[in-house]
């Protein structure tokens, strides 16, 4: 008996050690990628000039640092954190290793909301209406999946439902593109569909950051209850967990974070799928341990992908969502094959 306890304690200590090392590595990668993203650009300015301009705001260096470099680098962190944390929470909520904002249709629905705001001209009335529409689309999609999970839908049903929601949202987005009133509106809609951080402003960062932070905080408040939900609804209720409250906070948190990310960057897919799976061996399989690390990992991944976009195509022809899809689609396929083999 004592040997079993010591083995269990040894495993926990080993997991804690791996998690601590992984967190330090994530933090280092995150800081390095943010610094490189901030320093990268067509203007031949030194790092000293850029950082001086960032804090002083003086001259051309101040304009470039504050109005161009900082918004793009900061939004990469915000968007990645939103998608990574949302993916970890959705996989725990649905007890489905394939769940993530893109696969479940949440990202596509948020993108549809943003496109509708652009198409009908609501985005021109107020800067808050476009992200409000995006969050509404994300909330609708997540709510439908939440209701399906309440009926006891299995992994395959949830994936098929997510694919159907994503396809329907994409079809409606394409319909809006077909009837776009002017080429500029069509160009903007295409960017929302593909995902991009180009030409973003400080206002975008000021809007997306608080909403994403609020969404991630909601996810973290529900993380302990999410651990109990992995045992099943009845077991969670017997432990005193308010199942409806936990699910509601997860749905609203995912909608806030994903909606805000999609509103400023468009549909960036597969981040929420890849990051939790890569980090799970280091942090364990409890959702409460994975949400915050997945936010850090997602931020590092999106920032690194955006750096790759700018290095490969400085003219802006390559979009961020294309790079994440190139990485994520093979990962998704390998994951499906692995799950089928295990089954």
C-alpha positions, 0 to 999 in steps of 0.5 A: 500500500505504501509502495503504491502511494509513493509511486503515485506521488512520484508520478505527480512530482514527475508531472509537476517537473515536466509542467514547470520545464514546459512552462519555462520553455513556452514563456521563453518562446513567447517572449522571443517570438513577440520580440522578433515580431515587433522588430520585423518589418520593411522599415530599416529601424534598429531595435534601440530606435523601435523600443525608444519610439515605443515608449517615447512616441517621438518621430517616425520610429514612434509611429511605426512602433506604436501604430504598426508593429505593436498592434500586429505583435500584440494581436498575434498573442491575443488571437493565439491565446484565445484559440488555444484556451478555447480549444482546450476547454472545448475538448474537455467540455465535449470529452472529444479530442477533436473539438476546437473552435475551427473544427466545431464551427465556432470560428466559421460562425464567428467569421460569418457574423463579421462578414454579415456586419460588413455586408450590411454596413453595420460595421461602418455605423459603430466599431463595436458592431463587427465584433459584436456580430462575430461574438454572436455567431460564435455564441450561436454555434457553441450553443448548438453544440452545447445542446447536442452534448446535453443529449448525449451525442458521441464523438463522431456525432459532435465532429459531424455536427461541427463540420455541418455548422462550419460548412453552413457558415462557410456557404453563407459567407460565400453567398455574401461574397457573391452579392458583395456590393463593391470590390472593397467589401469583397476583399475585406470578406475574403480576408476574414475568411482566410485570417490575417493580422495585416493592417491592424490598429491599436483600436483592434488590440484595445478591443480584442484584449479585454474580451479575450481576457474575460473569456479566458478568465471565465474558462479558468473559473470553470476549469475545476468543474470541467475536471469533474465533467470528464467523469460524466454529468451524474458523477460531477453532480454527486461531487456538488458541481453545478453542471449547467453553470460550468457548461454555460461559463465554458460556452460564453467564455469560448464565444467571447474569446473566439469571437473577439479573435475572429473579429480582429483576425478572421478565421484562423483555424486548427490552433485550438486543436494542435496546441492542447494535444502537443502540451497534454503529455507535459501537463496531464489530461485534466482540463484545469491544468491545460487551459492556461498553458494552451493559451500560452502555447497558442499565443506562441504558435500564432506569433511564430506563424505570423512571423513566417507569413511576413518572411515568406511573403513580405508583400502580404499575399500569404495570409495567416489562416493559410499557414495554420491550415497547412500545419493543422490539416495534416495534424488533424488527419494523423489524429483521426487515424490514431483515434481510429487505431486506438478504437 
